[in-house]
């Protein structure tokens, strides 16, 4: 059953990015190559599928793997550029999924209230804790990529890693509200972080 749930979640994530919040369980079933009733044997309803998608997209695993794959032999500028690219790509996907989930839940506020009920506070605390833990893993991976050149930096590698995540993550998740940020090139960001804005 866990394998089936994972398969459904992966297809749902893909469709949430491509189609937005109006994706149906029938579309998810077709994408997964299963019948729609099979989804409801694994999940109670669409909201439960969306909740599982939220949990999955918040995981840092794939991003950490991509960061750890960046070679330390590359120059600092190249490492930073590839780091920013990985973070942006992950943030864009996460932002698209979270926006779709938010809009889907907003369209059925009463259903959400009934489902969450008394679990909202404890669930929120758990999600916050998991999010903080995931951020620590990503921060540690970025630190490792910057440490080889720490002697050249004006600030500690840990502080620079915090700066990179603070600047880059919101750009990836900006969506339509700040569409202009999508035009900022990764190389420009890397250069700005390394050298500042002064001539």
C-alpha positions as CSV (number, residue, x, y, z in Angstrom):
1,X,0.0,0.0,0.0
2,X,2.9,2.4,0.8
3,X,4.3,1.8,-2.7
4,X,0.9,2.6,-4.3
5,X,0.5,5.7,-2.2
6,X,4.0,6.9,-3.2
7,X,3.2,6.3,-6.9
8,X,-0.1,8.3,-6.6
9,X,1.6,11.2,-4.8
10,X,4.4,11.4,-7.4
11,X,1.9,11.6,-10.3
12,X,-0.3,14.1,-8.3
13,X,2.8,16.3,-7.7
14,X,3.6,16.3,-11.4
15,X,0.0,17.2,-12.3
16,X,-0.3,19.9,-9.7
17,X,2.8,21.6,-11.2
18,X,1.4,21.2,-14.8
19,X,-2.4,21.7,-14.3
20,X,-2.7,23.6,-11.0
21,X,-5.3,23.1,-8.2
22,X,-8.2,21.9,-10.5
23,X,-6.5,18.6,-11.2
24,X,-8.9,15.7,-10.5
25,X,-8.5,12.3,-9.0
26,X,-9.4,10.8,-12.4
27,X,-6.5,12.7,-14.0
28,X,-4.2,11.5,-11.3
29,X,-5.4,7.9,-11.7
30,X,-4.9,8.0,-15.5
31,X,-1.4,9.4,-15.1
32,X,-0.6,6.7,-12.6
33,X,-2.0,4.0,-14.9
34,X,-4.6,2.9,-12.3
35,X,-8.4,3.2,-11.9
36,X,-9.9,6.0,-9.9
37,X,-11.3,3.7,-7.2
38,X,-7.7,2.5,-6.5
39,X,-6.9,6.0,-5.3
40,X,-9.7,5.9,-2.8
41,X,-8.4,2.6,-1.5
42,X,-5.1,4.3,-0.7
43,X,-6.5,7.7,0.3
44,X,-9.8,8.8,1.9
45,X,-10.3,11.6,-0.6
46,X,-8.6,14.2,-2.8
47,X,-7.7,16.4,0.2
48,X,-5.8,13.5,1.7
49,X,-3.9,13.1,-1.5
50,X,-3.1,16.9,-1.4
51,X,-1.9,16.6,2.2
52,X,0.4,13.8,1.2
53,X,1.7,15.9,-1.6
54,X,2.4,18.7,0.8
55,X,4.4,16.3,3.1
56,X,6.4,15.0,0.1
57,X,7.2,18.3,-1.5
58,X,8.5,19.7,1.8
59,X,11.1,17.0,2.1
60,X,14.7,18.2,1.4
61,X,16.0,14.8,0.3
62,X,16.3,15.4,-3.5
63,X,17.7,18.9,-3.0
64,X,20.3,17.6,-0.6
65,X,21.3,14.8,-3.0
66,X,21.7,17.3,-5.8
67,X,23.8,19.7,-3.6
68,X,26.0,16.8,-2.4
69,X,26.6,15.8,-6.0
70,X,28.3,19.2,-6.8
71,X,32.0,18.6,-7.0
72,X,34.3,20.5,-4.6
73,X,36.9,20.6,-7.3
74,X,35.0,23.3,-9.2
75,X,35.7,27.0,-8.6
76,X,33.8,28.8,-5.8
77,X,31.8,30.8,-8.5
78,X,30.8,27.6,-10.3
79,X,29.9,25.8,-7.1
80,X,27.8,28.8,-6.0
81,X,26.1,29.0,-9.4
82,X,25.2,25.3,-9.4
83,X,24.0,25.6,-5.7
84,X,21.7,28.5,-6.6
85,X,20.4,26.7,-9.6
86,X,19.5,23.6,-7.5
87,X,17.8,25.7,-4.8
88,X,15.8,27.7,-7.4
89,X,14.6,24.6,-9.2
90,X,13.6,23.0,-6.0
91,X,11.8,26.2,-4.8
92,X,10.0,26.7,-8.1
93,X,8.6,23.1,-7.9
94,X,7.7,23.4,-4.2
95,X,6.1,26.8,-4.8
96,X,4.0,25.6,-7.7
97,X,2.7,22.6,-5.6
98,X,2.1,24.6,-2.5
99,X,0.2,27.3,-4.4
100,X,-1.9,24.7,-6.1
101,X,-2.7,22.9,-2.8
102,X,-3.5,26.3,-1.1
103,X,-5.9,27.2,-3.9
104,X,-7.5,23.8,-3.9
105,X,-8.1,24.0,-0.1
106,X,-9.4,27.6,-0.4
107,X,-12.1,26.4,-2.8
108,X,-13.4,24.1,-0.1
109,X,-12.8,25.9,3.2
110,X,-15.6,24.1,5.2
111,X,-14.2,20.7,4.2
112,X,-10.7,21.7,5.4
113,X,-12.1,22.9,8.7
114,X,-14.0,19.7,9.3
115,X,-11.0,17.6,8.4
116,X,-8.4,19.5,10.4
117,X,-10.6,20.3,13.4
118,X,-8.6,19.9,16.6
119,X,-5.6,18.5,14.8
120,X,-4.7,21.9,13.3
121,X,-2.6,23.2,16.2
122,X,-0.6,20.0,16.8
123,X,-0.3,19.3,13.0
124,X,1.0,22.9,12.5
125,X,3.6,22.4,15.2
126,X,4.7,19.1,13.6
127,X,5.0,20.6,10.1
128,X,7.0,23.5,11.5
129,X,9.4,21.2,13.3
130,X,9.8,19.1,10.1
131,X,10.4,22.2,8.0
132,X,13.1,23.5,10.4
133,X,14.8,20.1,10.3
134,X,14.7,20.1,6.5
135,X,16.2,23.6,6.4
136,X,19.0,22.5,8.7
137,X,19.9,19.7,6.3
138,X,19.9,22.0,3.3
139,X,21.9,24.6,5.1
140,X,24.5,22.0,6.1
141,X,24.8,20.9,2.5
142,X,25.3,24.5,1.3
143,X,27.9,25.1,4.0
144,X,29.9,22.0,2.9
145,X,30.1,23.5,-0.6
146,X,31.4,26.8,0.6
147,X,33.8,25.7,3.3
148,X,36.7,24.9,0.9
149,X,37.0,28.6,0.2
150,X,36.1,30.0,3.6
151,X,39.5,31.6,4.0
152,X,38.7,33.9,1.1
153,X,35.3,34.9,2.4
154,X,34.6,38.1,4.5
155,X,32.0,36.2,6.5
156,X,31.8,32.6,7.8
157,X,30.6,29.9,5.3
158,X,27.6,29.2,7.6
159,X,26.5,32.9,7.4
160,X,27.0,32.9,3.6
161,X,24.9,29.7,3.3
162,X,22.2,31.4,5.3
163,X,22.4,34.5,3.0
164,X,22.2,32.3,-0.1
165,X,19.1,30.4,1.1
166,X,17.5,33.7,2.3
167,X,17.9,35.4,-1.1
168,X,17.4,32.5,-3.5
169,X,14.5,30.5,-1.9
170,X,11.9,33.3,-2.2
171,X,12.8,33.9,-5.8
172,X,12.0,30.3,-6.7
173,X,8.6,30.5,-4.9
174,X,7.7,34.0,-6.0
175,X,5.2,32.9,-8.6
176,X,3.1,35.4,-10.6
177,X,3.2,38.1,-7.9
178,X,6.8,38.8,-8.5
179,X,7.2,37.4,-12.0
180,X,10.1,39.8,-12.7
181,X,12.3,37.9,-10.3
182,X,12.1,34.9,-12.7
183,X,14.1,36.9,-15.2
184,X,17.0,37.2,-12.7
185,X,19.8,34.9,-14.0
186,X,21.4,32.4,-11.7
187,X,24.9,33.7,-12.8
188,X,23.8,37.2,-11.8
189,X,22.8,36.1,-8.4
190,X,26.0,34.2,-7.9
191,X,28.1,37.2,-8.9
192,X,26.0,39.6,-6.7
193,X,26.4,37.3,-3.7
194,X,30.1,36.9,-4.2
195,X,31.1,40.4,-5.2
196,X,28.3,42.8,-4.2
197,X,26.7,45.5,-6.3
198,X,29.4,48.1,-6.3
199,X,31.7,48.6,-9.4
